[in-house]
Amino acid sequence: MPKIGRRSTIAMAGAAALAHPALAANPAEVKVAMIMPLSGPWARSGKLEQMGARMAVDDVNAAGGIKSLGGAKLTMLEFDAGDSSEKAKDAAQRMIAQEPDLAAGFGGWLSSFVLAITEVTERAELPWLTQGYSDLITSRGFKYVFQSSPTADAQAEATLPVVMDLATKATGKRPTKVAIVGDNSASVVSFLKPIRDHVLKNLGLELVVDEIYTPPLADATSIVQKLRSKRPDFVIVQSTNVGDDKLLLDKFAEFGLTPQKMPLVGNGGHWCVPELTKLTAPENLEGMIVEVANWPGKTAADVEARFIARTGEPWFGHDSIFAYAHVRIMAEAIDRAASTDRHKVNDMLHSMDIKTGPALLFPDGRLAYDARGRRIGAEISFVQFQKGRPVPVYPDAIAVSTMVWPKSS
C-alpha cells in the first residue's frame, strides 16, 4: 500500500471538512433538528412548537447567525414524530441516517416519544433537549440528553401543595377529598406515582376517584358519573391531548361539573392551545387551572409580542416558548463552543451556567443542567383560564393575576 504523504493527508482532511460542515472551521450553515408530532392527536402542540422554533431560528440568523463560526446561519431540519412511540423512533433513526452533520436537536413533546427518540440520539451521541416530563428521560445514565422542564416527580411533589395552599387562602377551607382522571402515557404514570405513594397522605387528602384510561378517550360518561357521585373538592386531570381535553370538559359540563363548581387542575401545554377555547363552550373552560413547566414571563414580553404578530396566535404559551428556548439554547451552546462538533456542543451544554440570554425564557431565570441533564432550579408554573384566555398566576415572577377558587367547592 502506498504511503500517504503530508500533503495528501491535508488534502483529504480538507475534502472531509467540505463534505462534513461539522469539521469545517467556519461552515456556511449549522444544522440542528426538531422532532415533533406534526400529525395525529398531538399535532397541534407539535405545530405550536414548530412556530416557536422557526421564529427562534429567524431571530438567531437576523442577529448575525453563529458569530463564533463567522456568522454561519442556523438551519433547522424538521421530522414528524407522528402518533406513536414507534413512529417517533423511526423519525429519529431517519434523522440520524440522513443528517450526519447535526450539531444538536430537540423535541419529542410526549414523554413516551422522547424516551423512544433519545434511545436513538444517545447512541449517536447527539445532544438532545426536551421538555418531556417523565423522570425516566434523565434516569437512564444518558450523557447526551437535557431535560429543561421540572421532572414529573418534581411536579407531582410541588403541584398539590401549591394547589392546597391557594385553595385554603381563597376559601378559608382546606380541601380533604381529591379525584384523579388521567391516561396511561409515560409522563402521567411518572407524575401520579409519587402522588399515590406519599403526597396525598402527607397532605391529608383522601383519593375518592382514581380513573386511568388509554388515549384517545372514547367516552367519559362513567368517569364523570363517579366524580358526580363522590364529589371531590377538586380533580387532577391528567389527559395529554386536546381531543381528550374537549371530551372531558364537555362531559364534565353535561353533568354540571364545570371548573366554576368543581375545580379542575390540568397539567401540560395542551390545555393551553388556543383552539380549545373554540372546541368547547367558554364556560366549560373558564376557571380551569393548569400546571405547566414553563410560561412566558415579564422578561419574555418582547418575544411574546413578536410571536403573536408573526403567527396570528392569540397568545405565546407553554409549547411555543419551550421550542423557542431550546433553539436559543442550542445556538448559545454552539456559539460558546465555537464548533458544530456534537461532542463539544454537549460538553458546553453540561458546563453552561448563565442568567442571561435563553435563561430569561424560564421563570427562575437560570440555565444550567446537572450531571443527569436536568435543568437546575426548574420550577412549576400555573395559569388559569380567566375571561377566555390562560393567565399566569404562579409564581410571582410571571404572575399577572390571582388564582380564583370557587368558594362553594
Buried (B, 14 or more C-beta within 10 A) or exposed (E): EEEEEEEEEEEEEEEEBEEBBBBBEEBEBBBBBBBBBBBBBBBBBBBBBBBBBBBBBBBBBEEEBBEBBEEBBBBBBBBBBBBBBEBBBBBBBEBBEEBBBBBBBBBBBBBBBBBBBBBBBBEBEBBBBBBBBBBBBBBBEBBBBBBBBBBBBBBBBBBBEBBBEBBEEBBEEEBEBBBBBBBBBBBBBBBBBBBEEEBBEEBEBBBBBBBBBEBBBEEBEEBBEBBBEEEBBBBBBBBBBBBBBBBBBBBBBEBEBBBBBBBBBBBBBBBBBBEBBEBBEEEBBBBBBBBBBBBBBEBBEEBBEBBBEEBEBEBBBBBBBBBBBBBBBBBBBBBBBBBBBBBBBBBBBBEBEBEEBBBBBBBBBBBBBEEBBBBEBBBBBBBBBBEEBBBBBBBEBBBEEBBBBBEEB
